[in-house]
Amino acid sequence: MNFNRHDLIGKKVFISGGSAGIGRGLALELAKRGASVVISARGRIALQKTVLELQGTGTSKAVFDFVIADVSDFKQVQSAAKKALKLLGGLDLLICNSGYAKVGKISDLDGSDFSKLMDVNYFGHVNVVRSFQKHFIKQGSGDIVLISSMLATFSIYGYGAYSASKFAITGFAQSLRQEMMMHNVRVKLFLPPTTNTPGLEKENQDKPALVKEIEMGSSLNATHSVEKVVAAFVNWLPKRNFIGYATWDSWFQYFLVRHFPEWTLLLADGELRSAQKRLNQNEKVIR
Ligand SMILES: NC(=O)c1ccc[n+]([C@@H]2O[C@H](COP(=O)([O-])OP(=O)(O)OC[C@H]3O[C@@H](n4cnc5c(N)ncnc54)[C@H](OP(=O)(O)O)[C@@H]3O)[C@@H](O)[C@H]2O)c1
């Protein structure tokens, strides 16, 4: 199946983590383009608020609703998927988007930080895909998009636990792509850059000072708006490319990592050392 702007009219879409940030932005954009959208998350109030916004944005013929599920709990996801299929009367496009970031030195994080990130970010996507997979196989058409992160292509200081959960999605997605290809179902992987969302705000609250300093001084890190990321997603969706980026700096980062891996490590090391130097100088000035 190939999407284009007109194809989205009447399409049935499910988005995990659709009540906030990138997921909410995608839900609103797809509704605007004529799709029916069911979103999921844990928090009822934000889900209700977003569904009201969808109703105000989309066409009167479309279905807008929500289901509640914690993506790390397979049983909850299975039952939410059943409800979503009933609400929509089928499914054409599945977007696995839910996720969060916890940043910190590997030596500072608890064991539970590592496992929770895997449970939500990696197993969350696995649970959602497995809950809808039989539907897609039976239907013999449709699209499944897994949202990962640019930090699934290259990791830096402070992102070890988060990146591992996002790298895992890539391996899963590559294998799923071939498996579902045999059923005429397309699987794609989208890698958002740093995006201004409630999730990023939360992530920044307990981000170590050195990580903030690296990001401020990085030549390859900028914060992008949800609108920009959503526009790039919708533009990439109908294309054949398996991997989707939102911005030129994302493309450039991936290019460097693929073609100059050792040089990219050196560049990142330089940024880390400069950030540490700046922090040390600031401390001296304060003292
Ligand atoms: N923002 C960025 O800079 C950035 C960069 C790269 C990749 N990404 C990825 O893009 C995706 C969206 O990020 P975002 O920044 O838009 O996040 P966000 O603003 O925090 O929104 C996250 C959404 O996921 C839901 N969610 C979180 N944990 C969940 C769980 N355990 N079960 C079910 N739903 C859950 C949230 O609702 P509830 O809390 O109510 O459940 C919310 O709807 C994530 O996978 C993230 O890792 C984001």
The ligand as a Tripos MOL2 file, in Angstrom:
@<TRIPOS>MOLECULE
LIG
   48    52     1     0     0
SMALL
NO_CHARGES

@<TRIPOS>ATOM
      1 N1         11.0900   14.5330   22.1300 N.am      1 LIG1
      2 C1         12.2770   14.1640   21.6800 C.2       1 LIG1
      3 O1         13.2780   14.9250   21.7290 O.2       1 LIG1
      4 C2         12.4730   12.7800   21.0720 C.ar      1 LIG1
      5 C3         13.6520   12.5230   20.3580 C.ar      1 LIG1
      6 C4         13.8400   11.2810   19.7880 C.ar      1 LIG1
      7 C5         12.8730   10.2910   19.9460 C.ar      1 LIG1
      8 N2         11.7450   10.5610   20.6380 N.ar      1 LIG1
      9 C6         10.7600    9.4730   20.7950 C.3       1 LIG1
     10 O2          9.5220    9.8900   20.2360 O.3       1 LIG1
     11 C7          8.4420    9.3040   20.9710 C.3       1 LIG1
     12 C8          7.5200   10.4080   21.4780 C.3       1 LIG1
     13 O3          8.2800   11.2570   22.3280 O.3       1 LIG1
     14 P1          7.6760   12.6080   22.9230 P.3       1 LIG1
     15 O4          8.8350   13.4650   23.2660 O.co2     1 LIG1
     16 O5          6.6090   13.1030   22.0410 O.co2     1 LIG1
     17 O6          7.0550   12.0610   24.3040 O.3       1 LIG1
     18 P2          6.0030   12.7380   25.3050 P.3       1 LIG1
     19 O7          5.7940   14.1430   24.9940 O.co2     1 LIG1
     20 O8          6.4860   12.3820   26.6960 O.co2     1 LIG1
     21 O9          4.6870   11.8710   25.0160 O.3       1 LIG1
     22 C9          4.7730   10.4850   25.2550 C.3       1 LIG1
     23 C10         3.4490    9.8020   24.9970 C.3       1 LIG1
     24 O10         3.6180    8.4020   25.2870 O.3       1 LIG1
     25 C11         2.7420    8.0210   26.3570 C.3       1 LIG1
     26 N3          3.4350    7.0420   27.1950 N.ar      1 LIG1
     27 C12         4.5840    7.2050   27.9010 C.ar      1 LIG1
     28 N4          4.8630    6.0960   28.5830 N.ar      1 LIG1
     29 C13         3.8800    5.1990   28.3050 C.ar      1 LIG1
     30 C14         3.6050    3.8750   28.7280 C.ar      1 LIG1
     31 N5          4.3920    3.2240   29.5960 N.pl3     1 LIG1
     32 N6          2.4980    3.2600   28.2460 N.ar      1 LIG1
     33 C15         1.6870    3.9070   27.3750 C.ar      1 LIG1
     34 N7          1.8880    5.1520   26.9360 N.ar      1 LIG1
     35 C16         2.9720    5.7960   27.4130 C.ar      1 LIG1
     36 C17         2.4330    9.3330   27.0910 C.3       1 LIG1
     37 O11         1.1980    9.2970   27.8120 O.3       1 LIG1
     38 P3          1.0780    8.7790   29.3420 P.3       1 LIG1
     39 O12         2.2520    9.3210   30.0820 O.co2     1 LIG1
     40 O13        -0.2490    9.3000   29.8180 O.co2     1 LIG1
     41 O14         1.0890    7.2890   29.2730 O.co2     1 LIG1
     42 C18         2.3370   10.2890   25.9010 C.3       1 LIG1
     43 O15         1.1080   10.1350   25.2460 O.3       1 LIG1
     44 C19         9.0930    8.4820   22.0830 C.3       1 LIG1
     45 O16         9.2300    7.1530   21.6740 O.3       1 LIG1
     46 C20        10.4480    9.1370   22.2440 C.3       1 LIG1
     47 O17        11.4230    8.2770   22.8070 O.3       1 LIG1
     48 C21        11.5050   11.7800   21.2140 C.ar      1 LIG1
@<TRIPOS>BOND
     1     1     2 1
     2     2     3 2
     3     2     4 1
     4     4     5 ar
     5     4    48 ar
     6     5     6 ar
     7     6     7 ar
     8     7     8 ar
     9     8     9 1
    10     8    48 ar
    11     9    10 1
    12     9    46 1
    13    10    11 1
    14    11    12 1
    15    11    44 1
    16    12    13 1
    17    13    14 1
    18    14    15 2
    19    14    16 1
    20    14    17 1
    21    17    18 1
    22    18    19 2
    23    18    20 1
    24    18    21 1
    25    21    22 1
    26    22    23 1
    27    23    24 1
    28    23    42 1
    29    24    25 1
    30    25    26 1
    31    25    36 1
    32    26    27 ar
    33    26    35 ar
    34    27    28 ar
    35    28    29 ar
    36    29    30 ar
    37    29    35 ar
    38    30    31 1
    39    30    32 ar
    40    32    33 ar
    41    33    34 ar
    42    34    35 ar
    43    36    37 1
    44    36    42 1
    45    37    38 1
    46    38    39 2
    47    38    40 1
    48    38    41 1
    49    42    43 1
    50    44    45 1
    51    44    46 1
    52    46    47 1
@<TRIPOS>SUBSTRUCTURE
     1 LIG1         1 GROUP 0 **** ****
